Amino acid sequence: MSRRSKARELVVQMLYQVDANADVPSSVIHEQIRERLLEDPEMFEFAWKLFSGTVEQRAGLDAKIESVATNWSISRMAITDRNVLRLGAYELMHTDVPPAVAINEAVELSKTFGAKDSPPFINGVLDKIGGRSKGQA
């Protein structure tokens, strides 16, 4: 697993934690990420940027996800799926990560943290957000 993949895995765990416990201060999450990536300052910066950006853009990300996830609201999604989707959507919409990489990373995260049906669901939603649906490349 690449360093960035490991950082993304940590970000999903922290997004889950904040989603499940809304009163967790960002300073606690910052410290947890720093402690887990103490030996790799570059990946700490990468993970913190992904986490904080996803949290800051959460309302817009949720709206975009719901607009393409037919018959699904964010609140009905499994907590792991919605946080993998948030991270994937953030990378697609707010970073220069190639869409194929962002989607593949999210699908791999869903294999680790989600249910059996999570990977195709994550792939389908992010594919629509990434603009590759309906034959677009």
C-alpha positions in Angstrom: 0.0 0.0 0.0 1.4 3.4 -1.0 2.1 6.1 1.6 -0.8 8.2 0.2 -3.2 5.3 0.4 -2.2 4.8 4.0 -2.8 8.5 4.6 -6.2 8.3 2.9 -7.1 5.3 5.1 -6.3 7.4 8.2 -8.4 10.3 6.9 -11.4 8.0 6.4 -11.0 6.8 10.0 -10.9 10.4 11.3 -13.9 11.4 9.1 -15.8 8.4 10.6 -14.8 9.5 14.1 -16.1 13.1 13.6 -19.2 11.8 11.9 -20.0 9.5 14.8 -19.0 12.0 17.4 -19.7 15.6 16.2 -18.3 17.1 19.4 -14.7 15.9 18.8 -12.6 19.1 18.3 -10.5 19.4 15.2 -7.5 19.9 17.4 -7.9 16.3 18.7 -8.1 15.0 15.2 -5.1 17.1 14.2 -3.1 15.6 17.0 -4.2 12.0 16.2 -3.2 12.4 12.6 0.1 13.9 13.6 0.8 11.0 16.1 0.0 8.3 13.5 2.1 9.9 10.8 4.9 11.2 13.1 7.6 9.6 11.0 6.3 11.1 7.8 5.7 14.8 7.9 4.9 15.0 4.2 2.1 12.5 4.6 0.9 14.3 7.8 0.4 17.4 5.7 -1.3 15.5 2.9 -3.7 13.7 5.3 -4.5 16.9 7.3 -5.2 18.8 4.0 -7.6 16.1 2.9 -9.3 15.8 6.3 -9.7 19.5 6.9 -10.7 20.2 3.3 -13.3 17.5 3.4 -14.7 18.8 6.7 -14.8 22.4 5.4 -16.5 21.4 2.2 -18.8 18.8 3.7 -22.2 20.5 3.0 -21.3 21.0 -0.7 -19.9 17.5 -1.0 -23.0 16.0 0.6 -25.3 18.0 -1.7 -23.3 16.8 -4.8 -23.3 13.2 -3.6 -27.0 13.2 -3.0 -27.6 14.8 -6.4 -26.0 11.8 -8.1 -26.8 9.0 -5.7 -30.2 8.1 -7.0 -32.7 7.3 -4.2 -30.1 7.8 -1.5 -29.8 10.5 1.1 -26.5 11.0 3.0 -28.2 10.0 6.2 -29.4 6.7 4.8 -25.9 5.7 3.7 -23.6 3.6 5.9 -21.3 5.8 7.8 -18.3 4.2 6.2 -19.7 4.7 2.7 -20.6 8.3 3.1 -17.2 9.2 4.5 -15.4 7.4 1.7 -17.7 9.2 -0.7 -17.0 12.6 0.9 -13.2 12.1 0.7 -13.5 10.8 -2.9 -15.7 13.7 -3.9 -13.4 16.2 -2.2 -10.4 14.9 -4.2 -12.4 15.0 -7.4 -13.8 18.5 -6.9 -11.1 20.3 -5.0 -7.7 18.8 -5.8 -5.6 18.1 -8.8 -5.6 14.3 -8.2 -6.5 12.6 -11.5 -10.1 11.4 -11.4 -9.2 7.8 -12.1 -6.8 7.8 -9.1 -9.3 9.5 -6.8 -12.0 7.0 -7.7 -9.7 4.0 -7.5 -8.5 5.0 -4.1 -12.0 5.4 -2.8 -13.1 2.0 -4.2 -10.1 0.4 -2.5 -11.0 2.2 0.8 -14.6 0.9 0.4 -13.2 -2.6 0.1 -11.4 -2.1 3.4 -14.1 -0.3 5.4 -17.4 -1.0 3.6 -19.7 -3.9 3.0 -19.8 -6.3 0.1 -21.9 -3.9 -2.0 -19.9 -0.8 -1.1 -17.3 -0.8 -3.9 -19.7 -0.7 -6.9 -21.8 1.9 -5.1 -18.8 4.1 -4.4 -17.5 3.6 -7.9 -20.9 4.5 -9.5 -21.4 7.7 -7.4 -17.9 9.0 -7.8 -17.9 8.2 -11.5 -20.9 10.5 -11.9 -19.2 13.2 -9.9 -16.0 12.8 -11.8 -17.8 13.3 -15.1 -16.9 10.0 -16.6 -20.4 8.6 -16.6 -22.4 8.1 -19.8 -19.3 7.4 -21.9 -17.3 10.5 -20.9 -13.7 9.8 -20.2 
